[in-house]
Structures are given as C-alpha cells and as structure tokens.
Amino acid sequence: MCGIVGYIGHKNALPLLLDGLKRLEYRGYDSSGVAIIRDGRMLLQKKVGKVSELEKHAGPKEYEGSIGIGHTRWATHGEPSDINSHPHASNDGTIAMIHNGIIENYQVIKTKLEKLGYVFTSATDTEALVHLIQEMKKVSGDLETAVRLALRQVEGTYGIAVVSVQEPDKIIVARKGSPLIIGVGENEHFVASDAAAIIPYTRQVVYLEDGEIAVLTSNSFETKTIDNIEKVKQVHEVTFDIEEIEKGGYDHFMLKEIMEQPETVRNSMRGRVLPDSANAKLSGLNDVMLLLENAQRIIITACGTSWHAGLVGEYMLEQYAKVPVEVEYASEFRYRNPIIKPNDLLFLVSQSGETADTLAALREAKKKGASVLGVCNVVGSTIARESQGGVYIHAGPEIGVASTKAFTSQLVVLSLITLLIARQRRTVSDETASLICREMLDLPNKIQRILSETTHIEAIAEEFKDAHNFLYLGRGLNFPVALEGALKLKEISYIHAEGYPAAEMKHGPIALIDENMPVVVIAPKDGTYDKILSNIQEVKARKGKVIAIANEDEPQLRSLADHIILVPHTIDMLSPIVNVIPLQLLAYYIAVKRGCNVDQPRNLAKSVTVE
C-alpha cells in the first residue's frame, strides 16, 4: 500500500519523482506529494487526489532540485486530505519524511512530544515519527543517527525515506515490514517501494531487509542495521521490461492483464511440464522433495484472491496427492495460536510476496517449527527471500488492483505442485498424470478461444449493470471460482455480490432470489453437472435470472438459463482456470459500463503491506 520514490543524483528530481509516482499509483491513490531540497530550502507540495492533481501544482522550474522524495498514499490514519498527505515536515521545517506502514505507538510518542512543545497539524501516525526524528537530531547532531534512535522507539511497521535541508546530500531510508528497494545508477541513486517506479532508469537494485537502514548519496550507498552494524548487500538485476508496466493500447490495465492470460499461463508452466515422464519440474522445490513426500499435512495461507487460489489447491492436493490440506486466512492464522507440527508444510500464496498478514503467518509458522514455502509473483520479494523454497508464478507485473492473471498463474503453479507431490507419493497413475500434462499444455489455447469473442459477455454486462446484488454458485473445485467471481464484481463495480457452494443455496441465500436477482452458476460438464442443473431449476422456480458458465449448449441448460457463456472443456482439476476467465470479463464490462475506475477501485490498494 502507498508508494514511495526518491532520487539523489545529477538530474532534476521532480520529473523522475512524478513519473515514479504515476507508476506506483496502483499502490495508493488517495493523495500524493513531493519534497525537493534546493538552495537550502525545503520545497514541499502535496495534494489530495491522484498524481495528476499534484502535477498541476508542482511546476518543474519552481521545484527544481537534484534530491527529493515522493509519495502516493492509501489512507490508514487520517482521511485523505492535503494536510494528511505525505511528505510530512518537522516543526522546524528542516526535515521531510514519507512513510508506508503503521506506527502503532504513535499516540504515546505524540503525547511525549506535545509536552515538549511540538505542534501536530495532521491526523496521521507518520507526523509523530518525523517530529521524533527532529527531537533525536538535537541529541545526535546528524540525520542518520537521529533516524536510528527514533526507529528504536517505534512499534509497528515502516518503510521510510527522510531528507533534511541541513544535510542536503543524502537520503536516509529504512524498512521494517514494508518493502523498500534501492536503485543503483551512475552517479545517482533511487529508492522505491516497487521496482516499477525506477525501472526506466536502472535495473540494478538492492533489497532492504527488515531492521535495515541505508544512507544514499549520489555516488554511494551504505547499509546498516538499526543497531548500527554494517551490512554488505548484493546488487540484483530486475528482469521485466518497461512494456510490461504500460497499458499497451488497452483502455485499462485490468483488460490488458485479462487478455495476457494465454501467455502468462504459458509462462507459468514453461519448462515445468514434463509430458515424457508425466511429471512436473519445479527447481525451487528441489531441496524440499523429502518434505513434500513425507508431509503429514499441508497448510495453505493467503489473503483475498490468493486465498481463493489456495482453496482450489486444497481440492487438487487432497484429490490427487491424498494429503490432508487446510486453507487459512493469513490475517487470522497467527492470532488463533494455530497447532503446527514438525511434519507440517506451509505454502504461502501472495502475488506481491509482501502481504503483511501472509508474512506474519510465515514467521509464526517458522517459529513453531514448520517448513515454509512460497508461491509468489514478484522476484526478490520478502516472502520469496524468507521461505525455505518455493515457486515463482511468472505472471509478470500486475498493475490492476483487482487480480486476474496472477490468479490463473497461481492455479497453474498449484496444479504443478499437485502433480509433483502426487508423483512423489505415487498416488496417481501414469495415465492420469499424462492426461494432466496434456491438458495443462492446452490451457493457453483454450483461454485464447474464450478471449477471442467477448461481445456476448459485454451484452450480458449491459443487461445487468444496474443490478444491486449478484449471487455466484459453484460446486467442488468451482466453488472457490464462485467466490473469486463475486469478489471481482464487488471490488471494481461496487455491486454487492456473494459466492456460495451451490448446494448451500437452499440453506439461506435462496431467500434473496427474486426476479431482480442475477445468479451466476458455474456449470461445467463434470460429476456434479446434474446437481448443478437442479440448483438452476431452484433458482428459476423463484424467477431468478441465471447466467451459466458451461461447456456445452445442451437443450436442457438452454431452456433453464437466461444466458449461457460457453467455455472449452478440460479436466476437473484444471476447470477453474478456464471457468474464471468469463467471470473476470463480466466484472470488467459491468464496472466500465457503470463508470467505475476498474484499475484503481475506491478504498483498495494493490499490495496490503499493513495489518
């Protein structure tokens, strides 16, 4: 959540900061601001709204300078406003700071500082920290030490960047629980919460770890711990291209990312499906093969869309690998004192690899002795670094806040993990394993067939764009797909939607069904098809409007459903991957027709790095 970017070097900082903030706007878009140091003065500008509002008020000549920091905000403490926007300045005006995270003991710090005469003007927790740094500078005399002393008094999470007019040749950055990277250039350095902000300028990056602080100058960077112990950091290379974070001619990133799924699904399994041996190859799991074979229980923990992927993984693993699986909300996992045994295996699923709740679950599981493995998209993310092994989903940068291509790539990777474990445990036959491999390799073609003709989905969206409620029904492996379809719709269109197991409809939700209730039913031709038809009949008997996702346009289904969206048939295990595509498109078209900002829906941010 929130976006941080900073620059120190030989160029004018403002254009770089504004460009970086635009690329980070998917992380937070309530407000934005910049602080530039020029000629011994702190030039501060911040505005509520999108970065375009800030750009109108921060002129390139007025704010010219070679050192600066910028921030785009997702509000935690204090409503979106000019005053609550970052950067925040110290009372004496010499220090400016931007912050991602939450200072949990800010009220205690604020009370102490108010007694010392500090005046607070915002409703944010961040302001307490910048004033505390000013107070610590009176003790230490230099900015770096002041930041370290202040952070040793802080409880909570932070990714910060600090500048001072009294030391205009450096930026101090620090991290605990909120991602920060340093970009290394020629006679210039960058800081950002996401590589997307700085990829046009450098591919050389350094990942800060929790509890580390760095001092950036134009020619060097130095990294230490908060306790002043020097750290030697390795420089990594970012591999994705700038085109991957551009819209590429599409109206929205979300539509671009939906349409990319034939390729992203192909990338997720490239070189990993072994049809000759009817197996999967996942190099990131090579060192834990014995754990995979002998695990007595697998726990999958995640949040949001990734949790839905985990639910599909549960069905897959239990059916094919014959291993007990539990799927946990990461946000609840550590707070209920979970029972974890040494032979338990924990998979953490996260697009960003920085989700705060999922990271907390990882650390809790490690503390209790479990083996932890990551399923992430972002190379070099914290979950990837702190896990004992894992698998990258290789979906490429996902900019749209509502996840699409990452979800299908997560499902592909969980399918590969299932195949690998099942072969290790000898719980599937050669014939079944070969079928899985063939069907996986054909997924990109089947997804492309769905995406090649979408006008009928857009027509359905036009009919139901003004609905107030939606119900999504699915059975077995497609129950999580119903949950995901409902989540997509409410995330971007603000229509209330709920996903349910189809058989549970009669245990409550059926009371909601009338002629105004659209019901989306996932009805593939599988072992539950006849049961699904019965559920559709129950809906129609109460005058509900049925939108069916189906494999075949059968006369019986045609007579029951008001609308049918046909998708190619695949094996049960992989059906969620094709069945979710039309649900993504339906949500997208409804949101666009309602005039919603599908890439930046209200109140949401892409990566939730606070609890």
C-alpha positions in Angstrom: 0.0 0.0 0.0 1.2 3.5 -0.6 4.0 4.2 -3.0 7.5 5.6 -2.2 10.0 7.0 -4.6 13.1 9.0 -4.0 16.1 10.3 -6.0 19.5 11.8 -5.4 21.9 12.5 -8.2 22.7 14.9 -11.0 19.3 15.3 -12.7 16.3 17.3 -11.9 14.5 15.1 -9.4 10.9 16.3 -9.9 10.2 14.7 -13.3 11.6 11.4 -12.1 9.5 11.5 -8.9 6.3 12.3 -10.8 6.9 9.6 -13.3 7.6 7.1 -10.5 4.5 8.1 -8.6 2.4 7.6 -11.7 3.8 4.1 -12.0 3.1 3.5 -8.2 -0.4 5.0 -8.2 -1.9 1.5 -8.2 -0.5 1.1 -4.7 -2.4 4.1 -3.3 -4.2 7.0 -4.9 -5.9 9.0 -2.1 -3.3 11.8 -2.3 0.3 12.4 -3.2 3.2 14.8 -2.6 6.8 15.6 -3.1 9.6 17.3 -1.1 12.6 18.8 -3.0 15.7 20.4 -1.5 17.0 23.4 -3.4 19.4 26.1 -2.2 19.0 25.2 1.5 15.2 25.3 1.3 12.6 22.5 1.6 10.1 22.8 -1.2 7.0 20.8 -0.2 3.9 20.2 -2.3 1.1 17.7 -1.6 -2.4 17.4 -2.9 -5.4 15.2 -2.3 -6.5 13.1 -5.2 -4.5 11.5 -8.0 -0.9 12.3 -9.0 -2.3 14.4 -11.9 -3.6 16.9 -9.2 -0.1 17.1 -7.7 1.4 17.6 -11.2 -0.8 20.7 -11.7 0.7 22.4 -8.6 4.3 21.3 -8.7 6.0 23.2 -11.5 9.3 21.8 -12.9 11.2 25.1 -12.5 9.8 26.1 -9.1 10.5 22.7 -7.7 13.9 22.1 -9.5 16.5 20.2 -7.4 18.7 17.1 -7.6 17.4 15.5 -4.4 13.8 14.7 -3.5 11.2 12.2 -2.2 7.7 11.5 -3.4 4.7 9.5 -2.0 1.3 8.4 -3.2 -1.0 7.5 -0.3 -3.5 4.8 0.7 -5.0 6.2 3.9 -4.6 4.3 7.2 -4.6 7.1 9.9 -6.5 10.2 8.9 -8.8 10.8 6.0 -7.4 11.7 2.5 -6.7 15.4 2.6 -3.9 17.9 1.7 -2.8 18.1 5.4 -2.7 14.3 5.9 -0.8 13.7 2.6 2.9 12.9 2.7 5.6 14.1 2.9 5.3 15.3 6.5 7.7 18.0 7.7 9.2 18.5 11.2 8.1 21.5 13.2 11.3 23.5 12.4 10.8 22.7 8.6 14.2 21.2 8.2 13.2 17.5 7.8 10.7 15.9 5.5 9.7 12.2 5.6 7.5 9.8 3.7 6.2 6.6 5.3 4.5 3.4 4.4 3.2 1.3 7.3 1.6 2.0 10.7 3.3 3.4 13.8 1.3 1.5 16.5 2.6 3.5 19.4 2.3 6.9 17.7 -0.1 8.2 20.4 2.4 7.6 23.1 5.1 9.3 21.1 2.8 12.2 20.2 1.9 12.8 23.9 5.5 13.0 24.9 6.4 15.4 22.0 3.4 17.6 22.7 4.7 18.1 26.3 8.0 19.2 24.7 6.1 21.8 22.7 5.7 20.1 19.4 2.6 21.1 17.4 0.7 18.5 15.4 -1.4 19.5 12.4 -2.4 16.2 10.8 -4.3 13.2 11.9 -1.6 10.8 10.8 0.7 8.5 12.8 3.6 9.5 10.4 3.8 13.0 11.8 4.7 11.7 15.3 7.8 10.0 13.7 9.1 13.0 11.8 8.9 15.1 14.9 10.6 12.4 16.9 13.4 12.4 14.4 13.7 16.2 14.8 14.0 15.7 18.6 16.5 12.9 18.3 18.6 15.1 16.0 19.0 17.5 18.9 20.7 14.7 20.7 22.7 13.1 17.9 23.6 16.0 15.7 23.3 14.1 12.5 20.3 12.8 10.5 21.3 9.2 10.2 21.8 8.7 13.9 18.6 10.6 14.6 16.6 8.3 12.4 18.2 5.2 14.0 17.4 6.5 17.5 13.9 7.4 16.6 13.2 4.0 15.0 14.4 2.2 18.1 11.5 3.8 19.9 8.9 2.8 17.3 6.5 -0.1 17.5 4.8 -1.1 14.2 5.8 -1.2 10.5 7.5 1.2 8.3 9.2 1.9 5.0 10.6 5.5 5.2 12.6 8.0 3.3 13.9 11.1 5.1 15.7 14.2 3.8 17.0 17.3 5.6 18.0 20.8 4.4 20.8 20.6 6.9 22.3 17.6 5.1 21.2 18.1 1.5 23.5 15.5 0.1 21.8 12.3 1.4 18.5 10.4 1.8 18.0 8.1 4.8 15.8 5.1 4.2 14.8 2.3 6.5 12.4 -0.7 6.5 10.5 -2.9 8.8 7.6 -4.8 7.4 7.1 -2.6 4.4 9.1 -3.2 1.2 11.9 -0.8 0.0 14.5 -1.2 -2.7 17.5 0.9 -3.6 18.1 1.6 -7.3 21.8 1.9 -8.3 22.7 4.2 -11.2 25.7 6.1 -12.5 26.3 8.9 -10.0 22.7 8.6 -8.8 20.6 6.5 -6.5 16.9 5.8 -6.2 14.6 4.4 -3.5 11.2 2.9 -4.2 8.6 0.7 -2.7 8.3 -1.1 -6.0 10.7 -1.6 -8.9 8.1 -0.4 -11.3 8.8 3.2 -10.2 12.5 3.1 -11.2 12.8 0.5 -14.0 13.0 3.2 -16.7 16.2 4.5 -15.1 18.0 1.4 -13.6 17.7 -2.3 -13.4 20.3 -2.7 -10.6 18.5 -2.9 -7.3 19.3 -3.8 -3.6 16.6 -5.2 -1.4 16.5 -3.8 2.1 15.6 -6.3 4.8 13.6 -5.7 8.0 15.6 -3.7 10.5 18.0 -2.2 8.0 18.7 1.4 7.3 20.6 2.9 4.3 22.3 6.2 3.6 22.1 7.2 -0.1 24.3 9.8 -1.7 24.6 10.5 -5.4 27.8 8.4 -5.5 27.3 5.7 -2.9 25.0 3.9 -0.5 25.8 2.4 2.9 23.6 -0.1 4.7 23.5 -0.8 8.4 21.1 -2.3 10.9 19.1 -0.1 13.2 21.7 -1.0 15.8 24.5 0.4 13.6 26.0 -2.8 12.4 27.3 -2.6 8.9 25.7 -4.8 6.2 27.1 -5.9 2.9 24.3 -6.0 0.3 24.2 -7.8 -3.0 23.0 -6.0 -6.1 20.3 -7.8 -8.1 19.1 -7.2 -11.7 15.4 -6.6 -12.4 14.4 -8.6 -15.4 11.0 -7.4 -16.5 10.6 -4.8 -19.3 9.1 -1.4 -19.2 6.4 -2.5 -21.7 5.1 -4.9 -19.1 4.0 -2.0 -16.9 2.5 0.1 -19.8 -1.1 -0.3 -21.0 -0.1 -1.3 -24.5 -3.1 0.3 -26.2 -5.7 -1.1 -23.8 -8.2 1.2 -22.1 -7.3 -0.3 -18.7 -4.5 -2.4 -17.1 -7.1 -4.9 -16.0 -8.3 -5.6 -19.5 -4.7 -5.9 -20.7 -3.9 -8.3 -17.9 -7.1 -10.4 -18.7 -6.1 -10.6 -22.3 -2.5 -11.6 -21.4 -3.6 -14.8 -19.7 -2.9 -17.2 -22.6 0.8 -16.0 -22.4 1.0 -15.7 -18.7 -0.4 -19.2 -18.2 2.1 -20.5 -20.7 4.9 -18.7 -18.9 3.8 -20.2 -15.6 4.4 -23.7 -16.8 7.1 -23.1 -19.4 9.8 -25.8 -18.9 7.9 -27.2 -15.9 5.5 -29.7 -17.5 7.3 -32.9 -18.5 4.9 -34.9 -20.8 7.5 -37.6 -21.5 7.7 -38.6 -17.8 4.2 -37.4 -16.9 5.6 -35.2 -14.2 6.4 -31.6 -13.2 9.8 -30.0 -12.7 9.9 -27.2 -10.1 13.5 -26.3 -9.3 12.6 -24.1 -6.4 11.3 -27.2 -4.6 14.4 -29.4 -5.3 15.8 -29.0 -1.8 12.5 -29.9 -0.1 11.4 -33.0 -2.0 11.6 -35.2 1.1 9.4 -32.7 2.9 6.9 -32.9 0.1 6.9 -36.6 0.1 6.6 -37.0 3.9 4.4 -34.1 4.9 1.6 -35.2 7.1 -0.4 -32.1 6.5 -0.2 -29.1 4.1 -1.4 -25.7 5.2 -2.1 -23.0 2.6 -2.3 -19.5 3.9 -3.1 -16.4 1.9 -5.4 -13.4 1.6 -8.1 -12.3 -0.8 -7.8 -13.7 -4.4 -4.7 -15.7 -3.3 -6.9 -17.4 -0.6 -9.3 -18.4 -3.3 -6.4 -19.9 -5.3 -5.5 -21.8 -2.1 -9.0 -23.2 -1.8 -8.7 -24.7 -5.3 -5.3 -26.0 -4.3 -6.9 -27.8 -1.4 -9.3 -29.7 -3.7 -6.4 -30.6 -6.0 -4.0 -31.8 -3.4 -6.5 -33.8 -1.5 -8.0 -35.5 -4.6 -4.7 -36.3 -6.4 -1.9 -36.2 -3.8 -4.0 -37.7 -1.0 -2.6 -35.4 1.6 -4.7 -33.5 4.2 -4.9 -29.8 3.4 -6.1 -26.8 5.4 -6.5 -23.4 3.9 -6.2 -20.5 6.3 -6.8 -16.7 6.1 -3.3 -15.3 6.8 -4.9 -12.4 8.7 -6.4 -14.9 11.3 -3.6 -17.5 11.3 -1.3 -16.3 14.0 -3.9 -14.8 16.2 -5.6 -18.1 16.9 -2.4 -19.8 18.2 -2.5 -22.5 15.4 -1.5 -26.1 16.1 1.6 -26.7 13.9 3.6 -29.9 14.0 7.2 -30.5 12.7 6.0 -32.5 9.7 3.6 -29.9 8.6 4.3 -28.0 5.4 3.1 -24.4 4.9 2.6 -22.9 1.5 2.2 -19.1 1.4 0.5 -17.7 -1.6 0.9 -14.0 -2.4 1.1 -12.1 -5.7 3.3 -9.4 -4.3 5.2 -11.5 -1.8 4.9 -8.6 0.6 1.4 -9.1 2.1 1.8 -8.2 5.7 -0.6 -10.8 7.1 0.9 -13.5 5.0 4.4 -12.6 6.1 3.2 -12.7 9.7 1.8 -16.2 9.1 5.2 -17.2 7.6 7.1 -16.1 10.6 4.6 -17.6 13.1 4.9 -21.0 11.3 8.7 -20.9 11.2 8.7 -20.0 14.9 6.6 -23.1 15.6 8.9 -25.4 13.5 7.0 -25.8 10.3 8.6 -25.8 6.9 7.5 -22.8 4.8 7.4 -22.5 1.0 6.3 -19.5 -1.1 4.2 -19.2 -4.2 4.9 -15.6 -5.3 4.9 -13.4 -8.4 7.5 -10.8 -7.5 11.1 -11.9 -7.7 13.1 -10.9 -4.7 10.0 -10.2 -2.5 10.2 -10.7 1.2 8.2 -14.0 1.2 10.5 -15.3 -1.5 13.6 -14.4 0.5 12.3 -15.8 3.8 10.9 -19.1 2.6 12.9 -22.3 2.5 11.9 -22.8 -1.1 9.0 -22.1 -3.4 7.8 -21.4 -6.9 7.5 -18.1 -8.8 4.3 -17.9 -10.9 6.0 -15.7 -13.6 2.8 -13.8 -14.4 4.8 -10.5 -14.9 3.9 -7.2 -13.2 0.2 -6.9 -12.4 -0.8 -3.3 -12.1 -4.6 -3.6 -12.0 -5.7 -3.7 -8.3 -8.1 -6.5 -9.0 -6.0 -9.6 -9.6 -6.7 -11.5 -12.8 -3.6 -13.0 -14.5 -1.9 -13.7 -11.1 -4.9 -15.8 -10.0 -4.8 -18.1 -13.0 -1.0 -18.3 -12.8 -1.3 -19.3 -9.1 -3.7 -22.0 -10.1 -1.3 -23.3 -12.7 1.5 -23.4 -10.2 -0.7 -25.2 -7.6 -1.6 -27.7 -10.3 2.1 -28.3 -11.0 2.8 -28.7 -7.2 -0.1 -31.1 -7.0 1.2 -33.2 -9.9 4.7 -33.2 -8.4 3.6 -34.3 -5.0 1.2 -36.9 -6.4 4.0 -38.4 -8.5 6.3 -38.4 -5.4 3.7 -40.2 -3.4 2.7 -42.5 -6.2 -1.0 -41.5 -5.8 -1.8 -41.0 -9.5 -1.4 -43.4 -12.3 0.9 -42.8 -15.3 -2.2 -42.5 -17.5 -3.8 -39.8 -15.2 -0.6 -37.9 -14.9 -0.1 -37.9 -18.7 -3.7 -36.6 -19.1 -3.0 -33.8 -16.7 0.2 -32.8 -18.6 -1.6 -32.8 -22.0 -4.5 -30.7 -20.6 -2.2 -28.2 -18.9 -0.2 -27.7 -22.1 -3.5 -27.0 -23.9 -4.7 -24.4 -21.4 -3.4 -21.3 -23.3 -5.3 -22.3 -26.4 -8.5 -22.8 -24.5 -8.2 -19.5 -22.8 -7.5 -17.8 -26.1 -10.7 -19.2 -27.5 -12.7 -17.6 -24.7 -10.9 -14.2 -25.2 -11.3 -14.2 -28.9 -15.0 -13.5 -28.7 -16.3 -11.5 -25.8 -19.2 -9.4 -27.3 -21.8 -11.7 -25.7 -20.3 -11.2 -22.3 -20.4 -7.5 -22.8 -24.0 -7.7 -23.8 -24.8 -9.6 -20.6 -23.0 -6.9 -18.7 -25.2 -4.2 -20.3 -28.3 -6.0 -19.2 -27.2 -6.4 -15.6 -25.1 -3.3 -15.0 -27.7 -1.7 -12.8 -28.3 -4.8 -10.5 -27.9 -4.2 -6.8 -26.9 -7.8 -5.9 -25.4 -10.8 -7.5 -25.2 -14.4 -6.4 -22.4 -16.8 -7.6 -22.8 -20.5 -7.3 -20.3 -23.3 -7.9 -19.6 -26.9 -6.6 -16.4 -28.7 -5.8 -13.3 -27.1 -7.4 -15.5 -24.4 -8.8 -16.9 -23.2 -5.5 -13.7 -21.1 -5.0 -14.2 -19.8 -8.5 -17.7 -18.5 -7.5 -16.1 -16.8 -4.6 -13.5 -15.2 -6.9 -16.1 -14.1 -9.4 -18.1 -12.4 -6.7 -15.0 -10.7 -5.3 -14.1 -9.3 -8.7 -17.5 -7.9 -9.2 -17.7 -6.1 -5.8 -14.1 -4.9 -6.0 -14.5 -3.0 -9.2 -18.2 -2.3 -9.8 -19.3 -1.8 -6.1 -22.2 -4.2 -6.6 -22.8 -6.4 -3.6 -22.0 -10.0 -4.6 -21.7 -13.3 -2.7 -20.2 -16.6 -3.7 -21.7 -19.8 -2.3 -21.4 -23.6 -2.7 -24.4 -24.3 -4.9 -25.8 -26.9 -2.6 -25.8 -24.4 0.3 -28.1 -22.0 -1.6 -31.2 -23.7 -0.1 -29.8 -23.2 3.4 -30.3 -19.4 3.4 -29.4 -17.4 0.3 -32.4 -18.8 -1.6 -34.4 -16.3 0.4 -32.8 -13.5 -1.6 -33.8 -14.8 -5.0 -36.5 -13.0 -7.0 -36.9 -11.6 -10.5 -34.3 -8.9 -9.7 -31.5 -11.3 -8.6 -28.9 -12.3 -11.2 -27.4 -15.7 -10.3 -24.1 -16.7 -12.0 -23.9 -20.5 -12.0 -20.6 -22.3 -12.9 -22.0 -25.5 -14.6 -19.2 -27.5 -16.3 -19.9 -30.9 -17.6 -18.4 -32.8 -14.6 -19.5 -35.2 -11.9 -21.8 -32.6 -10.3 -23.5 -31.4 -13.5 -26.9 -32.9 -12.7 -26.8 -31.5 -9.2 -26.0 -28.0 -10.7 -29.0 -28.3 -13.1 -31.2 -29.0 -10.0 -29.8 -25.8 -8.4 -30.6 -23.8 -11.5 -34.1 -25.1 -11.5 -34.5 -24.0 -7.9 -33.4 -20.5 -8.9 -35.7 -20.4 -11.9 -38.6 -21.6 -9.8 -38.2 -18.3 -7.9 -37.9 -16.2 -11.0 -34.1 -15.6 -10.6 -32.1 -14.6 -13.7 -29.5 -17.3 -14.5 -26.1 -16.7 -16.2 -24.5 -20.1 -16.7 -20.8 -20.8 -17.4 -21.0 -24.1 -19.3 -19.1 -26.5 -21.6 -21.9 -27.5 -23.9 -25.0 -25.7 -25.0 -27.4 -28.5 -24.1 -31.2 -28.2 -24.7 -31.9 -28.7 -21.0 -29.5 -26.0 -20.0 -30.6 -23.7 -22.7 -34.2 -24.0 -21.5 -33.2 -23.1 -17.9 -30.6 -20.4 -18.2 -31.3 -16.9 -19.3 -27.8 -16.5 -20.7 -25.0 -19.1 -21.4 -21.3 -18.4 -21.7 -19.6 -21.4 -23.2 -16.0 -22.3 -22.3 -13.9 -25.2 -23.6 -14.0 -28.4 -21.6 -10.9 -29.5 -19.6 -10.4 -32.0 -16.8 -12.0 -31.2 -13.5 -8.7 -30.3 -11.8 -8.0 -27.5 -14.4 -11.5 -26.3 -14.9 -11.3 -23.3 -12.5 -8.6 -21.8 -14.8 -10.9 -21.6 -17.8 -14.1 -21.0 -15.9 -12.8 -17.9 -14.1 -12.0 -16.0 -17.4 -15.6 -15.1 -18.3 -16.2 -14.0 -14.7 -13.3 -11.6 -14.9 -14.6 -10.2 -18.2 -18.2 -9.9 -16.8 -17.0 -7.9 -13.8 -14.8 -5.7 -16.0 -17.5 -4.9 -18.5 -20.1 -4.2 -15.8 -17.7 -1.9 -14.0 -16.8 0.0 -17.1 -20.5 0.5 -18.0 -21.1 1.8 -14.5 -18.3 4.4 -15.0 -16.1 2.9 -12.3 -12.3 3.2 -12.3 -11.5 -0.5 -12.7 -7.7 -0.1 -12.3 -8.0 1.9 -9.1 -11.2 1.0 -7.3 -12.1 3.1 -4.2 -10.6 2.2 -0.9 -8.4 -0.6 -2.3 -4.7 -0.9 -2.9 -2.7 -3.5 -4.8 -0.4 -4.8 -2.1 -1.6 -4.7 1.5 1.6 -4.2 3.5 -0.1 -3.2 6.7 -2.1 -5.4 9.1 
